[in-house]
Amino acid sequence: MLARRRSRRILTRGQHACDRRRFRLRMESLEPRLPLADVSGAITSDRTWGLAGSPYRLVGDVFVRPGVELTILPGVEVQRQFQSHELYVDGELTANEATFDTAVVFRQGSQGTIGSSSVTGGYIQVEEGSSPVIADTTFHDGTPVQVL
């Protein structure tokens, strides 16, 4: 009888202890979880970065090799773990409606298109002998485009 009184005092708010636990579990399962794809090293075959892996985080330098195309689909974010990590393009890069928070370096002999995208915190560097097309791209926070 005494135990019953204590349980009634604790649960006077109209909820049972098991209901509260179920509610907490339900709330935890609704928390948004961002997918994250860590990338580094050489891309040696054609590759597409899609929303399923976004944001893509450069944890080291990434190299798109000659004759290889990297396609970045609309809505994808490309970030970097440290400021020194860059995306080097020796092949071809196609990115439309993407967001870059990293450096993109088009090296000699490379080509590509960056269109309707956003660059924040990184930069785009175009070296002599490369032929990228950069159109309708917004550069935030004084993000430079360097032509060498």
N, C-alpha and C positions, 0 to 999 in steps of 0.2 A: 504494500500500500504506500509506503514512504517513497519508494522508487517511482511509482506512478505519478505522485505529486511533483517530484522534481522534473520528470519528463514533460509534464504539462506546463510547468513554469517556463522551461526552456523553449518550448514550441508554441508559445501563446500568440505568435504572429500569424498563425494560420498556415504555416509551412512545416512539413516534416523534414527531418535532416536528410533523408534520401532525396527529396525533391531539390534541395539546395545543391547537393553534389551533382545531380544530373544537369542542373542549370549551368553550373560551372564548367562541366565537361563540354556541354553544348557550346558555350561561349568560346572556349579555347579552340574548338574545332573550326569556328568561324573566323578566327584571326587570319588576316591575309598573309600569305607566305609567298615571297617573291622568288621565282626561280632564278638561278644564278649559274651562268656557265663561265668557268674560269678557262681562259685560253692563253696559250703562249706557243712559241716555236714556229716552225715552217708549215704553211698550208701548201701541200704538194699536189692536190687534186681539187677540181672544182668543188666549191662548198657554198651552201646557203645558210645564212644565219636568220632564223625565224623567231616569231614571238614566243614560241614554246621555251626557248632558252634564254630569252631576254630578261635582265640585262646581261650582256656579254662583258666580262671583266678581264682586261688584259693584266695578267699576273707576271708577264714578261713581254719582251718584244715579240710581235707577230709579223711574219714575213709571207706575203703572197708571192709565190715563186713565179718566174717567167712562164707564160703559156697557161697559167692557172687563173680562174675567175672566182672571186669572192663576191657573192650577191648578198646584200643586206636588205631584208624586206621592210616594208613600211611599218613604223611604230617601234622598231627595235632600237634599244639603247646600247651604245658601246661606251664602256667606262674603263678606267685604268686604276690599278691598285696603287701604284706610285707614279709620280709625275714623270719619271724617266722612261716609262713604258710607252712604246709607240707602235703604230700599225704601218709597216713599210710595204709599199706596193711596187713589186717588180713585174707583176702580171697585169691583171685587170680588176678594178673594183667598181661595182655598180651598187649605188645606195640611193634610194628615194624615200623621202619622209622618215629619215632616221635621225637619231640624236647622238651626237658625238661629244664625249667628255674626255677626249684623248687626242693625241697628235696623229695626223694622217700624212704620211710622206710618200708622194709619188716620185719614184726614182727614175733614172734614165731608162727609156724604152717602155715605160709603163703607160697605161691608159685607163680611162674609167669615166664614170659619171657620178656626181653627187648633186642631187636635185631635190628641191623642196625640203631640205634638211635643216637641222639646227646644230650649231657648234658652240659649246659652252665649256670654257676652261681648258680647251686644247687649242690646236691650230691645224691648218692645212699648209703643207709645204710642197711646192711644185718645183722639182729640179729640172735643169736643162735637159732636153731630149725626151721629156714625157709629154703626154697629150691628154690630160684630163679635161672634162667639161664640168664646171661648177656653176649651177644655175639655181636661182630662187632659193638660195641658202642664207639663213640668218646667222650672223655671228654675234654672240653675246659677250658682254664684259670685255670689250676691246680685243676680242680674239683675232689674231692676225692671220693673214694669208701671206705666206712668204714665197716669192718666186726667185729661184737661184739660177 
